[in-house]
Amino acid sequence: MAETLSSLEAERRSLLRRFGELGDFRPGSITATSGRCGNPHCHCHRSGEAGHGPNLRLTCKRGGKTVTETFPTLAAQRKAEREVAEFHQYQQLSRSFVEVNAEICRQRPVTEGGERREEEKQRPKSSSRKSLGK
């Protein structure tokens, strides 16, 4: 069942309100890394031993470069997780907003007449003067 223009406009207003309700957000991915340290006497260099980690990091693009942040505390990690989740919510709202607006544009009737105005019909006349370069 196709939605009416007025219901689409109401949905757009609702989406705009939801944009205003978003909290702090930032793009990125939280990933886990593991590995061995530089100390050759550490347990991580023994055969069969697991390396250090998992260490969680936030990775994102800034100015065309990949930037990685480590978390100094568990609270900083939880904060970043909330911000990334909020960014995903922003992305979903943005996609929905674009879809609703596209449908509104398709359904909204054309308000101006189908005839072209007189000034649109006339083409500029070509010059009757000859080029001086010849």
C-alpha positions as CSV (number, residue, x, y, z in Angstrom):
1,M,0.0,0.0,0.0
2,A,1.5,3.4,-1.1
3,E,1.8,6.0,1.6
4,T,0.1,9.4,1.1
5,L,2.1,12.6,0.8
6,S,0.8,13.8,4.1
7,S,1.9,10.6,5.9
8,L,5.3,10.9,4.3
9,E,5.7,14.5,5.4
10,A,4.7,13.4,9.0
11,E,7.3,10.7,8.8
12,R,10.0,13.2,7.7
13,R,9.1,15.5,10.6
14,S,9.4,12.5,13.0
15,L,12.8,11.6,11.6
16,L,14.0,15.3,12.0
17,R,12.9,15.1,15.7
18,R,14.9,11.9,16.1
19,F,18.0,13.6,14.7
20,G,17.7,16.2,17.5
21,E,17.5,13.4,20.1
22,L,20.8,11.8,19.1
23,G,23.6,12.0,21.6
24,D,27.3,12.3,21.1
25,F,28.5,10.2,18.2
26,R,31.6,9.5,16.1
27,P,32.4,7.1,13.3
28,G,34.7,4.2,13.6
29,S,35.1,0.5,14.5
30,I,36.2,-1.0,17.7
31,T,38.5,-4.0,17.0
32,A,40.5,-6.3,19.1
33,T,44.2,-6.9,18.6
34,S,46.6,-9.4,20.1
35,G,50.3,-9.8,19.7
36,R,53.7,-10.2,21.2
37,C,55.6,-7.5,23.0
38,G,59.2,-6.5,22.4
39,N,60.6,-8.1,25.6
40,P,62.2,-11.4,24.6
41,H,61.9,-12.7,28.2
42,C,58.1,-12.2,28.4
43,H,55.7,-15.1,28.6
44,C,54.3,-14.2,25.2
45,H,57.4,-15.4,23.4
46,R,57.3,-18.9,24.9
47,S,56.0,-21.5,22.5
48,G,52.3,-22.3,22.9
49,E,51.7,-19.2,24.9
50,A,49.1,-16.7,23.8
51,G,50.2,-13.2,23.1
52,H,49.1,-10.1,24.9
53,G,45.5,-9.0,24.4
54,P,42.9,-8.8,23.3
55,N,43.4,-5.0,23.3
56,L,40.5,-3.0,22.1
57,R,41.1,0.0,19.8
58,L,39.0,2.5,18.0
59,T,39.9,2.8,14.3
60,C,38.5,5.5,12.0
61,K,39.4,7.7,9.0
62,R,40.5,11.3,9.5
63,G,41.7,13.4,6.6
64,G,42.0,10.3,4.4
65,K,44.3,8.5,6.9
66,T,43.4,5.6,9.2
67,V,43.8,6.7,12.9
68,T,43.8,4.3,15.8
69,E,43.0,5.2,19.4
70,T,43.7,3.0,22.4
71,F,41.6,3.2,25.5
72,P,43.3,4.2,28.7
73,T,40.5,2.9,30.9
74,L,37.4,0.6,30.6
75,A,35.2,3.7,31.1
76,A,36.8,5.3,28.0
77,Q,36.2,2.1,26.0
78,R,32.5,2.0,27.1
79,K,32.1,5.6,26.1
80,A,33.5,5.0,22.7
81,E,31.3,2.0,22.2
82,R,28.2,4.2,23.0
83,E,29.4,6.9,20.6
84,V,30.0,4.4,17.7
85,A,26.6,2.8,18.4
86,E,25.0,6.3,18.3
87,F,26.8,6.9,14.9
88,H,25.2,3.8,13.5
89,Q,21.8,5.1,14.6
90,Y,22.6,8.4,12.8
91,Q,23.5,6.5,9.6
92,Q,20.2,4.6,9.7
93,L,18.2,7.8,10.3
94,S,20.1,9.5,7.5
95,R,19.3,6.6,5.1
96,S,15.6,6.7,6.1
97,F,15.5,10.5,5.8
98,V,16.8,10.4,2.2
99,E,14.4,7.6,1.3
100,V,11.4,9.5,2.6
101,N,12.4,12.7,0.9
102,A,12.9,10.9,-2.4
103,E,9.4,9.4,-2.2
104,I,8.0,12.9,-1.3
105,C,9.7,14.3,-4.4
106,R,8.2,11.5,-6.6
107,Q,4.7,12.0,-5.2
108,R,4.6,15.8,-5.0
109,P,2.7,17.2,-8.0
110,V,4.3,19.6,-10.5
111,T,3.1,23.1,-9.7
112,E,4.2,25.0,-12.8
113,G,2.6,24.6,-16.2
114,G,4.0,22.2,-18.8
115,E,4.5,25.0,-21.3
116,R,7.9,26.7,-21.5
117,R,8.1,30.4,-20.9
118,E,8.7,32.6,-23.9
119,E,12.2,33.5,-22.9
120,E,13.1,29.8,-22.6
121,K,11.9,29.1,-26.1
122,Q,14.1,31.7,-27.8
123,R,17.6,30.8,-28.7
124,P,20.3,33.4,-28.9
125,K,20.9,34.4,-32.5
126,S,24.3,33.7,-34.0
127,S,26.5,36.6,-34.9
128,S,26.3,37.7,-38.6
129,R,29.8,39.4,-38.4
130,K,32.7,37.5,-39.8
131,S,35.7,36.6,-37.7
132,L,38.5,39.2,-37.9
133,G,41.1,36.5,-37.7
134,K,40.7,35.4,-41.3
